Amino acid sequence: MSILGGFGMTIAMAKRKDPHMFVKGLLPSREVPESGGSLAMRALGWGTLYSVAGVGSICFVVWKLLGVQNLNEFREKVGSVLPRIPKKENPGRGDFRTLRELLEYIIEEDTKKKSAKES
């Protein structure tokens, strides 16, 4: 909500500051043959194309370098190369019905830690 509000306020300030140039940027004219919106859409389209093509090519190169035939082989090879992350046995409670219950649990755990440090 704050992002939308900030964006709206910025647009309103730009329109209030110079209404003639604001309208000039919205509609194509002889001086500016392309509107700001169409320029932004074109930039978004090219950026999307470049990012999808780039990530796709990186994935393809890694796939070919590993020499795998399916996703299960890929998972096993990558799993053997990357280090294992140890799992915690008991990370804590996670079944809270309300926000109040969560906050009470956090306060209770904090007081336990403080009392353990003082002992």
Contact map, one row per residue, 1 for C-alpha under 8 A:
11111000000000000000000000000000000000000000000000000000000000000000000000000000000000000000000000000000000000000000000
11111100000000000000000000000000000000000000000000000000000000000000000000000000000000000000000000000000000000000000000
11111110000000000000000000000000000000000000000000000000000000000000000000000000000000000000000000000000000000000000000
11111111000000000000000000000000000000000000000000000000000000000000000000000000000000000000000000000000000000000000000
11111111100000000000000000000000000000000000000000000000000000000000000000000000000000000000000000000000000000000000000
01111111110000000000000000000000000000000000000000000000000000000000000000000000000000000000000000000000000000000000000
00111111111000000000000000000000000000000000000000000000000000000000000000000000000000000000000000000000000000000000000
00011111111100000000000000000000000000000000000000000000000000000000000000000000000000000000000000000000000000000000000
00001111111110000000000000000000000000000000000000000000000000000000000000000000000000000000000000000000000000000000000
00000111111111000000000000000000000000000000000000000000000000000000000000000000000000000000000000000000000000000000000
00000011111111100000000000000000000000000000000000000000000000000000000000000000000000000000000000000000000000000000000
00000001111111110000000000000000000000000000000000000000000000000000000000000000000000000000000000000000000000000000000
00000000111111111000000000000000000000000000000000000000000000000000000000000000000000000000000000000000000000000000000
00000000011111111110010000000000000000000000000000000000000000000000000000000000000000000000000000000000000000000000000
00000000001111111110010000000000000000000000000000000000000000000000000000000000000000000000000000000000000000000000000
00000000000111111110000000000000000000000000000000000000000000000000000000000000000000000000000000000000000000000000000
00000000000011111110000000000000000000000000000000000000000000000000000000000000000000000000000000000000000000000000000
00000000000001111111110000000000000000000000000000000000000000000000000000000000000000000000000000000000000000000000000
00000000000001111111111000000000000000000000000000000000000000000000000000000000000000000000000000000000000000000000000
00000000000000000111111100000000000000000000000000000000000000000000000000000000000000000000000000000000000000000000000
00000000000000000111111110000000000000000000000000000000000000000000000000000000000000000000000000000000000000000000000
00000000000001100111111111000000000000000000000000000000000000000000000000000000000000000000000000000000000000000000000
00000000000000000011111111100000000000000000000000000000000000000000000000000000000000000000000000000000000000000000000
00000000000000000001111111111001001000000000000000000000000000000000000000000000000000000000000000000000000000000000000
00000000000000000000111111110001001100000000000000000000000000000000000000000000000000000000000000000000000000000000000
00000000000000000000011111110000001110000000000000000000000000000000000000000000000000000000000000000000000000000000000
00000000000000000000001111111000011100000000000000000000000000000000000000000000000000000000000000000000000000000000000
00000000000000000000000111111101111000000000000000000000000000000000000000000000000000000000000000000000000000000000000
00000000000000000000000100111111111000000000000000000000000000000000000000000000000000000000000000000000000000000000000
00000000000000000000000000011111100000000000000000000000000000000000000000000000000000000000000000000000000000000000000
00000000000000000000000000001111100000000000000000000000000000000000000000000000000000000000000000000000000000000000000
00000000000000000000000110011111111000000000000000000000000000000000000000000000000000000000000000000000000000000000000
00000000000000000000000000011111111000000000000000000000000000000000000000000000000000000000000000000000000000000000000
00000000000000000000000000111001111101100000000000000000000000000000000000000000000000000000000000000000000000000000000
00000000000000000000000111111001111111100000000000000000000000000000000000000000000000000000000000000000000000000000000
00000000000000000000000011100000011111110000000000000000000000000000000000000000000000000000000000000000000000000000000
00000000000000000000000001000000001111111000000000000000000000000000000000000000000000000000000000000000000000000000000
00000000000000000000000000000000011111111100000000000000000000000000000000000000000000000000000000000000000000000000000
00000000000000000000000000000000011111111110000000000000000000000000000000000000000000000000000000000000000000000000000
00000000000000000000000000000000000111111111000000000000000000000000000000000000000000000000000000000000000000000000000
00000000000000000000000000000000000011111111100000000000000000000000000000000000000000000000000000000000000000000000000
00000000000000000000000000000000000001111111110000000000000000000000000000000000000000000000000000000000000000000000000
00000000000000000000000000000000000000111111111000000000000000000000000000000000000000000000000000000000000000000000000
00000000000000000000000000000000000000011111111100000000000000000000000000000000000000000000000000000000000000000000000
00000000000000000000000000000000000000001111111110000000000000000000000000000000000000000000000000000000000000000000000
00000000000000000000000000000000000000000111111111000000000000000000000000000000000000000000000000000000000000000000000
00000000000000000000000000000000000000000011111111100000000000000000000000000000000000000000000000000000000000000000000
00000000000000000000000000000000000000000001111111110000000000000000000000000000000000000000000000000000000000000000000
00000000000000000000000000000000000000000000111111111000000000000000000000000000000000000000000000000000000000000000000
00000000000000000000000000000000000000000000011111111100000000000000000000000000000000000000000000000000000000000000000
00000000000000000000000000000000000000000000001111111110000000000000000000000000000000000000000000000000000000000000000
00000000000000000000000000000000000000000000000111111111000000000000000000000000000000000000000000000000000000000000000
00000000000000000000000000000000000000000000000011111111100000000000000000000000000000000000000000000000000000000000000
00000000000000000000000000000000000000000000000001111111110000000000000000000000000000000000000000000000000000000000000
00000000000000000000000000000000000000000000000000111111111000000000000000000000000000000000000000000000000000000000000
00000000000000000000000000000000000000000000000000011111111100000000000000000000000000000000000000000000000000000000000
00000000000000000000000000000000000000000000000000001111111110000000000000000000000000000000000000000000000000000000000
00000000000000000000000000000000000000000000000000000111111111000000000000000000000000000000000000000000000000000000000
00000000000000000000000000000000000000000000000000000011111111100000000000000000000000000000000000000000000000000000000
00000000000000000000000000000000000000000000000000000001111111110000000000000000000000000000000000000000000000000000000
00000000000000000000000000000000000000000000000000000000111111111000000000000000000000000000000000000000000000000000000
00000000000000000000000000000000000000000000000000000000011111111100000000000000000000000000000000000000000000000000000
00000000000000000000000000000000000000000000000000000000001111111111000001000000000000000000000000000000000000000000000
00000000000000000000000000000000000000000000000000000000000111111111000000000000000000000000000000000000000000000000000
00000000000000000000000000000000000000000000000000000000000011111110000000000000000000000000000000000000000000000000000
00000000000000000000000000000000000000000000000000000000000001111111000001001000000000000000000000000000000000000000000
00000000000000000000000000000000000000000000000000000000000000111111100000000000000000000000000000000000000000000000000
00000000000000000000000000000000000000000000000000000000000000110111111011000000000000000000000000000000000000000000000
00000000000000000000000000000000000000000000000000000000000000000011111011000000000000000000000000000000000000000000000
00000000000000000000000000000000000000000000000000000000000000000001111111000000000000000000000000000000000000000000000
00000000000000000000000000000000000000000000000000000000000000000001111111100000000000000000000000000000000000000000000
00000000000000000000000000000000000000000000000000000000000000000000011111110000000000000000000000000000000000000000000
00000000000000000000000000000000000000000000000000000000000000000001111111111000000000000000000000000000000000000000000
00000000000000000000000000000000000000000000000000000000000000100101111111111100000000000000000000000000000000000000000
00000000000000000000000000000000000000000000000000000000000000000000001111111110000000000000000000000000000000000000000
00000000000000000000000000000000000000000000000000000000000000000000000111111111000000000000000000000000000000000000000
00000000000000000000000000000000000000000000000000000000000000000100000011111111100000000000000000000000000000000000000
00000000000000000000000000000000000000000000000000000000000000000000000001111111110000000000000000000000000000000000000
00000000000000000000000000000000000000000000000000000000000000000000000000111111111100000000000000000000000000000000000
00000000000000000000000000000000000000000000000000000000000000000000000000011111111000000000000000000000000000000000000
00000000000000000000000000000000000000000000000000000000000000000000000000001111111000000000000000000000000000000000000
00000000000000000000000000000000000000000000000000000000000000000000000000000111111100000000000000000000000000000000000
00000000000000000000000000000000000000000000000000000000000000000000000000000011111110000000000000000000000000000000000
00000000000000000000000000000000000000000000000000000000000000000000000000000010011111000000000000000000000000000000000
00000000000000000000000000000000000000000000000000000000000000000000000000000000001111100000000000000000000000000000000
00000000000000000000000000000000000000000000000000000000000000000000000000000000000111110000000000000000000000000000000
00000000000000000000000000000000000000000000000000000000000000000000000000000000000011111000000000000000000000000000000
00000000000000000000000000000000000000000000000000000000000000000000000000000000000001111110000000000000000000000000000
00000000000000000000000000000000000000000000000000000000000000000000000000000000000000111110000000000000000000000000000
00000000000000000000000000000000000000000000000000000000000000000000000000000000000000011111000000000000000000000000000
00000000000000000000000000000000000000000000000000000000000000000000000000000000000000011111100000000000000000000000000
00000000000000000000000000000000000000000000000000000000000000000000000000000000000000000111110000000000000000000000000
00000000000000000000000000000000000000000000000000000000000000000000000000000000000000000011111100000000000000000000000
00000000000000000000000000000000000000000000000000000000000000000000000000000000000000000001111100000000000000000000000
00000000000000000000000000000000000000000000000000000000000000000000000000000000000000000000111110000000000000000000000
00000000000000000000000000000000000000000000000000000000000000000000000000000000000000000000111111101100000000000000000
00000000000000000000000000000000000000000000000000000000000000000000000000000000000000000000001111101100000000000000000
00000000000000000000000000000000000000000000000000000000000000000000000000000000000000000000000111111100000000000000000
00000000000000000000000000000000000000000000000000000000000000000000000000000000000000000000000111111110000000000000000
00000000000000000000000000000000000000000000000000000000000000000000000000000000000000000000000001111111000000000000000
00000000000000000000000000000000000000000000000000000000000000000000000000000000000000000000000111111111100000000000000
00000000000000000000000000000000000000000000000000000000000000000000000000000000000000000000000111111111110000000000000
00000000000000000000000000000000000000000000000000000000000000000000000000000000000000000000000000111111111000000000000
00000000000000000000000000000000000000000000000000000000000000000000000000000000000000000000000000011111111100000000000
00000000000000000000000000000000000000000000000000000000000000000000000000000000000000000000000000001111111110000000000
00000000000000000000000000000000000000000000000000000000000000000000000000000000000000000000000000000111111111000000000
00000000000000000000000000000000000000000000000000000000000000000000000000000000000000000000000000000011111111100000000
00000000000000000000000000000000000000000000000000000000000000000000000000000000000000000000000000000001111111110000000
00000000000000000000000000000000000000000000000000000000000000000000000000000000000000000000000000000000111111111000000
00000000000000000000000000000000000000000000000000000000000000000000000000000000000000000000000000000000011111111100000
00000000000000000000000000000000000000000000000000000000000000000000000000000000000000000000000000000000001111111110000
00000000000000000000000000000000000000000000000000000000000000000000000000000000000000000000000000000000000111111111000
00000000000000000000000000000000000000000000000000000000000000000000000000000000000000000000000000000000000011111111100
00000000000000000000000000000000000000000000000000000000000000000000000000000000000000000000000000000000000001111111110
00000000000000000000000000000000000000000000000000000000000000000000000000000000000000000000000000000000000000111111111
00000000000000000000000000000000000000000000000000000000000000000000000000000000000000000000000000000000000000011111111
00000000000000000000000000000000000000000000000000000000000000000000000000000000000000000000000000000000000000001111111
00000000000000000000000000000000000000000000000000000000000000000000000000000000000000000000000000000000000000000111111
00000000000000000000000000000000000000000000000000000000000000000000000000000000000000000000000000000000000000000011111
